[in-house]
Amino acid sequence: MADIDALKQDKNRFVKLAFCRADLLFEVDSDNIIHFVAGATEALFGRSPDEMANTPFLDLVSEKQRTLTQGMLDGTSEDERIEDAEITLIGQKGLRLPCIMAGYRTPEFDNHAFLAIKIVTTAKAEVQNASQSGEILSQEGFSQAAAQHLQDHLQKGGQGQVTLIKVKRIKDLFKMIGASDRQSLTGAITDVLKNYSLGKNTAGQISEDSFGYAHTPDIDTDKVNMEIEEAAQKFLPDGEELATNALTMDADGAGMSEDQVAKALVHTMQQFCSTDKKVSATRLSDSLDEMMNGTVETVKFIKDVTRTKDFDLVYMPICDMRLGKVHHFEVLSRFQQGENTPPTFQIITLAENLELIVDLDFAVFEKTITHMHSILSQGSVLPSVAINLSSISLNNPRFVQQVHKRLENYPGLTKRLMFELTESAEVKHLEQTNQIIQDFRNKGFKFCLDDFGAGAASFDYLNALEVDIVKFDGPVVRRACASKRGHDMLSTMAKMCNTSGIETVAEMVEDKKIANQVYYCGIDYGQGWYFGKPHRDPLSFQDLFVGKS
């Protein structure tokens, strides 16, 4: 019996080790019939591992790749392994799942093949899907595709360039034409760019009015711009013309990895799309150096303001849609702007990426509770205040322990302090995160889920995380105010939350018209300039506190 238990333990250990690099594990017999499978099969394929046993593995593979995949499987052995082969599996409802597969066959297990399959990351998946479907790449997808094609081209001894194009007045032109023509206009632009791009598929839309493509130096970019203007003309109203300007950079490589090229491209594109910044680099390697220098300076800035708490707090009112009174505030950090101070969004994003957000979140938390205590100790009335927390911070045991410990010294803040879980850093451990949330809620601190409706994952979060309030993302609110379908969608989501005992907030309520539309969608609270802009002193809104006439 002890030997059997030891064998089971060894098996579990090896399966866990295999999952360090894989999302799915398969064991298939010599006829490629599934003998064993582990991983998120129900989420991906709608079937449990037991239901998938004794079915052909090749049935999961894209039809166009089955012959090639069978050849790889039949030709493998311990000496001839499958090394990171790209395949596409077909998931639920025909969803394409770009994957990387590795594996080999072993004679001692009846010549069974053991396969480890990793789902490709979002950006790479977009590139693969777009190349198969002809869809337009986003900024991130374009950076990945361009980096790959440019590096391949450079390694073969060729030279590459990247050209970014801004289409003047396209936002105004979009307002003049219908949705179908808008899509056709965008497609016409990218079709021209694809035709001149590396691999005929290295072009993308990097913002509403900007596009990019990777190409060889012999391409006449002025001619490409003229073709774009001509191709777009058929979709424009009479008398209207489309004009472009472009920036071309050399993709010099300079010892850069594919990932570094992609990062340099993203940095350059963000500068190009910004209204207040100009691209100074002429080569991608220069852009990477510029980005790295900027990153070092930003990291230093984050660490300094975290240590000194040299930032301001501002309070934005969130008001009852029926009463027009302040229900609670969201506290926001504002960094003192010097000549070289990065934008707040850039600071927060970098802090999350480098996990500096934990200390920054704690600094905001400490400064907020100190300020709240000061106001309350003077006898002033103060509605509840919500503090933003990254999921990275919330899943850091040291951070959570320090927050609980500090709150013990401020019993007066119970039921007055709230926390708002941001989605800018993806919540990875839902069950663990929910337990942490419940520990706070059990002590009287409410929790809000921010940016609800911004992505499909929102509903997974709502199902897994027990919260008191959800805040609908600004673009969701704008869509609700722009069409009957958007209105019906927001009303349905609000009703769903209401029946679950969850209150709702709408962001970006900028005027009375939006406020009325949001109210009729059944939203409980509104946040936006219609109710008030962020202010350093929350008591400046005291005329709107409940009980004030």
TAJOTA-V973264 format. One record per backbone hydrogen bond with DSSP energy under -1.0 kcal/mol. CO is the residue of the C=O (numbers start at 1). NH is the residue of the N-H. E is the energy in kcal/mol with one decimal. If there is no record, write none. Layout:
co: [CO,CO]
nh: [NH,NH]
e: [E,E]
This chain:
co: [1,2,3,4,5,6,7,8,9,10,11,12,13,14,15,17,18,24,25,26,27,27,28,29,32,33,34,36,38,39,40,41,42,44,48,49,52,55,57,58,60,62,65,66,67,68,69,70,71,73,80,82,85,87,88,89,91,92,95,97,98,99,100,101,102,103,104,106,106,109,112,113,114,115,116,117,117,118,121,122,123,124,125,126,127,128,129,130,137,138,139,140,141,142,143,144,145,146,147,148,149,150,151,153,154,160,161,162,163,164,165,166,167,169,170,173,178,179,180,181,182,183,184,185,186,187,188,189,190,191,194,197,198,202,204,209,210,210,211,212,213,214,215,216,219,220,221,222,223,224,225,226,227,228,232,233,237,243,245,247,249,250,250,252,253,257,258,259,260,261,262,263,264,265,266,267,268,269,270,282,283,284,285,286,287,288,289,290,291,292,293,294,295,296,297,298,299,300,301,302,303,304,305,309,312,314,315,316,318,318,319,320,325,328,329,330,332,334,343,344,345,346,347,348,349,350,351,351,352,356,357,358,359,360,361,362,363,364,365,366,367,368,369,370,371,372,373,375,376,384,385,386,387,389,390,391,393,396,397,398,399,400,401,402,403,404,406,407,410,411,413,413,416,418,419,420,421,429,430,431,432,433,434,435,436,437,438,440,440,441,446,447,447,448,449,451,452,455,456,457,458,459,460,461,468,469,470,471,472,473,474,475,476,477,479,483,484,485,486,487,488,489,490,491,492,493,494,495,497,498,503,504,505,506,508,509,511,512,513,514,515,516,518,519,524,525,526,527,528,528,535,537,538,539,541,542,544,545]
nh: [5,6,7,8,9,10,11,12,13,14,15,16,17,18,19,20,21,117,38,115,35,36,113,32,57,29,54,27,25,41,44,45,46,92,52,53,55,34,60,61,90,65,69,70,71,72,73,74,75,76,77,103,101,99,62,97,94,95,91,89,120,87,118,85,116,82,114,109,111,112,106,28,104,26,102,23,24,100,125,126,127,128,129,130,131,132,133,134,205,142,143,144,145,146,147,148,149,150,151,152,153,154,155,158,157,251,215,249,213,247,211,245,170,173,174,176,182,183,184,185,186,187,188,189,190,191,192,193,194,195,197,200,201,214,212,167,206,207,165,204,163,198,161,219,221,224,225,226,227,228,229,230,231,232,235,236,240,168,166,164,162,252,284,254,256,261,262,263,264,265,266,267,268,269,270,271,272,273,274,250,287,288,289,290,291,292,293,294,295,296,297,298,299,300,301,302,303,304,305,306,307,308,309,311,334,332,535,330,327,328,526,324,320,318,386,316,314,312,347,348,349,350,351,352,353,354,356,357,355,360,361,362,363,364,365,366,367,368,369,370,371,372,373,374,375,376,377,380,379,329,418,331,420,422,394,395,396,400,401,402,403,404,405,406,407,408,409,410,413,414,416,417,385,387,448,389,450,433,434,435,436,437,438,439,440,441,442,443,445,444,419,468,469,421,471,454,473,458,459,461,462,463,464,465,503,449,505,452,507,477,478,479,480,481,483,487,488,489,490,491,492,493,494,495,496,497,498,499,502,501,470,525,472,527,510,530,515,516,517,518,519,520,523,522,321,506,319,509,531,532,315,540,541,542,544,545,326,548]
e: [-2.3,-2.1,-2.3,-2.4,-2.3,-2.4,-2.5,-2.5,-2.1,-2.4,-2.4,-2.3,-2.2,-2.2,-1.7,-1.3,-1.4,-2.9,-2.1,-3.0,-3.7,-1.7,-3.0,-2.1,-2.6,-2.4,-3.2,-2.7,-2.4,-2.3,-1.9,-3.4,-1.1,-2.2,-1.5,-1.0,-1.2,-2.9,-2.0,-1.0,-2.9,-1.9,-2.7,-2.9,-2.1,-1.9,-2.5,-2.9,-1.3,-1.1,-2.3,-1.7,-3.0,-3.2,-3.1,-3.1,-1.3,-2.2,-3.9,-2.3,-2.8,-1.8,-2.7,-2.8,-3.1,-3.1,-2.8,-1.4,-1.1,-1.5,-2.1,-2.5,-1.4,-2.5,-2.3,-2.8,-2.3,-2.4,-2.9,-2.5,-2.0,-2.3,-2.9,-2.9,-2.2,-1.2,-2.2,-2.8,-2.6,-3.0,-2.2,-1.9,-2.6,-3.2,-2.0,-2.1,-2.5,-2.9,-2.2,-2.2,-2.4,-2.6,-2.4,-2.4,-1.8,-2.7,-2.8,-2.9,-2.0,-2.5,-2.7,-1.9,-1.3,-2.3,-2.5,-1.1,-2.3,-2.1,-2.1,-2.9,-2.3,-2.4,-2.4,-1.9,-2.2,-2.3,-1.6,-1.9,-2.9,-1.8,-1.1,-2.0,-1.3,-2.0,-2.3,-3.3,-1.5,-1.6,-3.2,-2.3,-2.6,-2.3,-2.9,-1.7,-1.1,-1.8,-2.3,-2.0,-2.2,-2.2,-2.2,-2.2,-2.8,-2.0,-1.8,-1.4,-2.1,-2.3,-2.8,-2.9,-2.4,-1.3,-2.1,-2.2,-2.1,-2.3,-2.2,-2.2,-2.6,-2.4,-2.3,-2.5,-2.4,-3.0,-2.5,-1.8,-2.7,-2.5,-1.1,-2.2,-1.9,-2.4,-2.2,-2.6,-2.6,-2.9,-2.7,-2.3,-2.6,-2.5,-2.1,-2.3,-2.8,-2.1,-2.2,-2.7,-2.4,-2.4,-2.5,-2.1,-2.1,-2.6,-1.7,-1.9,-2.8,-3.0,-1.8,-2.2,-2.7,-1.7,-2.6,-3.0,-3.1,-2.5,-3.2,-2.5,-2.5,-3.1,-2.1,-2.7,-2.8,-2.4,-2.4,-2.1,-2.6,-2.3,-2.0,-1.9,-1.2,-1.7,-3.3,-1.8,-2.1,-2.2,-2.5,-2.9,-2.2,-2.3,-2.5,-1.9,-1.9,-2.9,-2.4,-1.9,-2.1,-2.6,-2.4,-1.4,-1.8,-2.5,-3.2,-2.7,-3.0,-2.3,-2.3,-1.6,-2.0,-2.3,-2.5,-2.3,-2.4,-2.5,-2.2,-2.5,-2.3,-1.1,-1.3,-1.6,-2.1,-1.4,-2.3,-1.9,-2.5,-2.2,-2.6,-2.9,-2.4,-2.9,-2.8,-1.8,-1.8,-2.3,-2.5,-1.7,-1.4,-2.6,-2.7,-1.1,-2.0,-1.8,-2.2,-2.4,-1.6,-3.0,-2.8,-1.5,-2.6,-1.7,-1.1,-2.5,-2.5,-1.9,-1.9,-3.4,-2.5,-2.4,-2.2,-3.5,-1.5,-1.8,-2.4,-2.3,-1.8,-1.4,-1.1,-2.2,-2.9,-2.3,-2.4,-2.5,-2.3,-2.4,-2.6,-2.4,-2.3,-2.1,-2.5,-2.5,-2.8,-1.6,-2.3,-2.2,-3.5,-2.5,-1.3,-2.0,-2.3,-2.6,-2.1,-2.9,-2.3,-2.1,-1.6,-1.6,-2.7,-2.2,-2.4,-2.2,-1.4,-1.4,-3.4,-1.9,-1.7,-1.8,-2.7,-1.5,-2.4,-2.2]
